[in-house]
Amino acid sequence: MEYFFSGHVFKRMTERGLSPVVIRSIVETGTIIQEYPNDKPYPSRLILGFCENRPIHVVAAYDADEDKEYIITAYEPDTKLWSEGFTKRR
């Protein structure tokens, strides 16, 4: 599988001290907490993972025909907006 990072996500990763290796690991081993099957041009999902005990949400879209993963954004979820386990919005 090939991974593609948007310009937006590179900017956010730099601001948040996250590397492409960390983001790829979260996509591969994290927990899918929400799916968006009707997103265009490809279905996407919200994935929860951790980097040095920091919770990280990654939004990624998968093109099954080409076996390509598009990383859209990555961020540390706000405790005011997410439940204690960072899997449900308050």
Secondary structure as GFF3:
##gff-version 3
##sequence-region A 1 90
A	DSSP	beta_strand	2	5	.	.	.	ID=ss1
A	DSSP	alpha_helix	7	16	.	.	.	ID=ss2
A	DSSP	alpha_helix	20	29	.	.	.	ID=ss3
A	DSSP	beta_strand	31	36	.	.	.	ID=ss4
A	DSSP	beta_strand	44	51	.	.	.	ID=ss5
A	DSSP	beta_strand	54	63	.	.	.	ID=ss6
A	DSSP	beta_strand	68	75	.	.	.	ID=ss7
###
